[in-house]
């Protein structure tokens, strides 16, 4: 389809509205996208959209943002992909950078209990994610065992490289033990990217993944270190935005870039803004104790964490029809999915639980927030505001 909807500016405005109103996490975002682009605008057919969602859930990175990039790419090429990403991402990124800019000043006026309430609500939000992902991804004894094993190893060997080792080992184990059913054959989404261009984008993804750590070792520089840390986090996260929590925590807190209290309070506040959770990177970049921080640091970290998502989408789209029909590939993904639930379970305990649940009152507040999210189906932003108020009262 051609016309005004195919201009990058129009794509930006459409996704900007979604970026300002899309609360509820990646699953909710995908529902908003379906209503907007399949039902209302008819940019693509239902089966094409399902196929695109399957691709972006298969790849590491923020699934909803990758679906948006692919939709923009299919409408207006690379300019459309950038327009879709910018419209959907910038609202929450700018809000969180502004929060980080004002947190030191506001901390002088806002009672400490409010910030502690934000840390407690992060426990409830991640517990909800563990519960939901565990029910959908760990459906038998073998997957549950792999999940628990991954959690134990992550607690015994914390750090980004330990988590990477868990993901790789889980993928290899999945290839050996799982035999998942293949999806029905469908036509691939029509995107004007050749296989040669796809190979270039995929090669660039791996060059940066391996080259940034080398550059960081050869040329010690905080900008390079930040770019490497956030690029690697964006490149290795399977399972949605919440899973980025342990990777980012392992990168920024032990190095002293951001304090644990600020990290957890910012993560809790990130639940109250619309758009992708990966924009939490903007808060962390703006909160850095070492320059660049502020707006420059926030924008660097946002760009670094989302760059792998674009490279993977642009690189994988030309090959997706063949890739999704490969049994061993899907088996490896089944193992990785179970392991990332384990990583999130480990993060629920350390650092979230150990840093936020300090008294019986904290535990009670976390339980109330969890029930409000799961049983009463309240949007996260309401629960965040409620826990901030409750923390102040307590």
N, C-alpha and C positions, 0 to 999 in steps of 0.2 A: 504494500500500500504506500502510496506517495501522497504528498501534500504538505499542509502546514505542520502536521504532527511529526513530519520527518526533519524539521529544522532543529539544529542543536539547541537554539534558544528556547523553542517550544518544549523540547524534551527536558531542558533544565527546569522550566517552570512547572511542568507536570510533576517531576520528581521532587522539586522544592516543596510543593504542597504535601506530598507524602512524607518528606523529611520533617515537616513541622507537625504532623498529626499522627505518625505511625508509632504508637506506643505498643508495648507488649512483647517485644523480643522477636527473634527471626521467624518463628512459626507464624506469628500474627502478621509480620511484614509480608510473608509470602501470600497470606490470605488477602491483604490489601492489594498487592500487586495483581493477583488473579482477578479481583473485582474490577480494578481499574483498566487492565490491559487486555484481558480475555473477554470479559463480559461487557464492559462499558465501551471501550475504544476499539475492540476487536483487532488489536495489533497482531495477534497470533491465535491459532486454534488451541483448544483445550489440551489436545494430546501433545502439541508442540511445547506448550507451557509445562506440562508434566515432565516431558523429556528434559527440558532445560533445568527444571528444579532438581531432577535426578542427577544431572551433571554437576551442579553446584554443591549438592550435598555429598557427592562423591569426592570432590576436590577439597583440600585443606583451605581454610580461610572463612570469611564471613559469607554464609550462603546467600542471605538476602541481598547483600551488596553486590555479590557476583551475578545474581540473577538480573539486578538492575543494570549492571555494566553490559551484560550480554544483550539485554533488550535495547539499550541505547546503541550498541554496536550494530545490531540488526537493522536499526532505523536510519542511522546517519553515520555509520563508520566509526572511526576512532574518536572524532569530535563528539559524536553522540554518546559514546561510552563515557567520556570524560564529563559531559554535561549531566548524564544520569547520576554518576558517582557524586559530582559536586552538589547537585540539588538535594540528593538524599542524605549526604554526609555532613555538609557544612553546618546546618542548624545545630545539631547536637554537639559537633566539634567546637563551634564558637561558644556555645553555652558553657561547656565544660572548661574551656580555656579561660573564659571570664570568671567562672567559679574559682579556678586555681589562682587567678590574679587577685581576687578579692578575699581569699580564704585567710590570709594573714591578718588583714585589717578586720574582717568580720569576726575572726576568732577572738578579738578583744571585746566584742560586744555580744556575740552569741554564746550562751552558756555552754560549758563543756559537755553537759548532758545531751545536747542536740547532736553534737558530733559523735558521741558514743551511741546514740540511737541509730545513726546512719551506719555505724559499724555492725550493730546488732541486726539490722534489716538485711545487710549483705549476707549474713548467715542464713536467714530464711530464704532469700532469693536463690542462693546456690543450692540449698537443700531441696528446693522445689525443682531446680534443674537436674540434680542428681536423681531425684525420684522419677521425673518424667523421662529422662534419657535412659535410666535403668530399665524402666518398664518396656520401652520400645526397642532397645538395642541389646539388652542382656536377657534374652527370652528362654534360655535353657541353662542347665547346670554347668556346661562347659564355658559358656560366655560369662556366667556369674563368677565362676572360679577365676577366669582370666581377669575380670574386673577387680576382684579382691586382691589377686596377686599383683596387679599393676599398682593398686593403692599402697600395698605394703612396701613394694620396692621404691615407690616414689617417696614414702616417708623415711625409709632407711637411707636412701641416696638422693637427697633433695638437690635441686639445681636444674638448669636448662638442659645440660648434656645428659643427665640421668633420665629426664623426661623424653628426650629424643631417642635414647637407647630403648626405652620402654615401647615407644611407638614402632620403631623398626622391628624389634623382637616380636611384638604382637602381630605385625603384618606378616612376618615370616611364618609364625606359628599358625596364623589364620589360613595361609595358603596350604598348609599341610593337613589341617584337621577339619576345616569347614567345607561344605558343598552347597552353597546357596543356590536357590532357583534363579534362573535368568528372567529378566523382564521381557515382555512381548516386544517384538520387532516393530520399530517405528521409523519414520523419516526424520533425519536430523534437521534441526532448525537451520534455515537458510541464512547464513552469515557470509558476507563477502571477504573471507580470509582464506587464502590458499594454504595448502599443507606446508609449502616451503616457508611462508610467513609464520605459520604455527610453530614450526621447528625453531625458527629464530627466536620467537618469544619464549618458548620453553628453555632453549639454551641460555638465554639471558637470565631466566629465573634461577637456573642452577649455577651459572657463573657468579651471580650476586650472592647466592646462598653459601657457596664455598669461598668466594673471593673476599667478601667483606670481613670475615674473621681473620684472614691472612693480612689484609690491609690494616686491620685493627692492631695486629701484632707488630707489623713493620713500622707503622706510623701512629704511635699513641696520640690520639686526639679525641676529645669528647664528642664532637659531631660525628666522627666515624663510629665511635663506640655506641652512641645512641642509635644511629642508622642501622648498624649491625644487629643490635639487640631487638629493635622493634621490627625490622625486616624478618628476622628469624622467627619471632613470635607469630607474625602474620603468615609465614610460610609453613609452619608446622602445626597449626591448630586445626584439629578435626573435631567436629561436633557442635560448633556454634560459639557464640560470643563468650559465654561464661567460661569455657575451657581455656580462654586466653589468660584468665586470672593467675593460675600457678606459673605460667611461663613469664609473664610480666613481673610478678612478685619476685621470682628467682633472679631476674635481671636487675631490677632497680633498687630493691630494698637491701640485699646484702652488700651491694657496692656503695651504699650510702647516698645514692642519687635522690631518693625520696624516703622519708620516714614512714614506718609502718602505720602510725596513726593517720597520717595524711593519705596514704595509699588506701586504707580501708574506708575512711570517711568519703573519699572521692569515689570509690567503687560503689558505695551505697548511694551516693548522690547521682551516679550515672544511671541508676535504675529509674530515676524520675524524669529523664529527658527522652524525647522521641528519637527515632533513628537507630542506627546500628550501635551495639555495645562496644565495638572496636574503637569508637571515638574516645573512649576512656584514655587512649594513648595521648590525646591532646591534653587532657588534665595532667597526666604524668609529665609530659614534656614541658608544660608551663610551670610545673611545681619543682623542677630540677634545682638542686642546691648549687649546681655548677653551671656557668654559662656555656651554651645558650639556654635560656629558660624563657618564661613569658610567652609572648606571641610567637617568636621565632622558634623556640624549642617545641612548643605545642604543634605548630604546623609541620616541622620536620618529622616529628614522631607520627603524626597522622599520615603524612605522605608515605613514610617508610613502612608502616604496618599494613597499609592498603595496597601498596605496589605489587606484592606477590599475588594478590587476588586478581588484578588485571592481567598480569603476565600468564597466570594459569588459565584464566578464561579464554584469552585470545589464543593461547597455545593449544588448548585442549579441544575447542569447538570443532576444528576440522577433523578430529580423530574420534569424536565421542561415539558415533554410531558403532564403530568397530570395538572401541574400548569397553563400552558397557555390556557387550555381549561376551566378554572374556570371563570364563568361570574363575580362573585363578585370581584375576584382578578383584573381582567381587568378594572372593574368599578372604583375600588380604584385607580388604576394607572392613569386613565383618570383624576380624581380629582387632584392627585399629579402633573401630567404634567401641568395642567392649573395653579396650584399654583406656580410652579417653574418659569413659565414665569413671574408671578407677582413679585416674589423675584428678578428676574433679572431686571425687570422694575424699582423696587425700588432702586437697586444698580446703575442703570444708572443715577438716580438723585443724590443719596447719597451713596457712596462718589464721584462718577466719575464727574458728572456735576458740583457740587459745588466746587470741587477742581481744575478742569481743565479749565472750561469755565469762564474766568475772564474778558473778553472784547469782543466787537463785532468781532475783528479779530480772536479770538479763536473760536467763533461760526461759522464764515465763513470757517475757516480751517476744523472744524469738519464736516460741510456740504459737503465740497469738498471731504474729505476722505470717507464719507458715500456714496456719489454718485459714487465715483471711485470703491468702493467695490461692491455695489449693481447693478448699471447700467452698468458699464464698466467691471465688472467681473475680476478686477485685483487681483492678489494674495496678501494676507495680508502683506507679507514681503516687497513688493514694496511700498505699502501705508505707512508702518511704516517708511521706509527710507525716503520717500518723505516728511512726516510730520516732521520728525526730522530735515531735511534740511530747510523746510519752517519755523519751529519754530526758527531756528538759524537766518534766514534772517529777520524774523519779529522782 
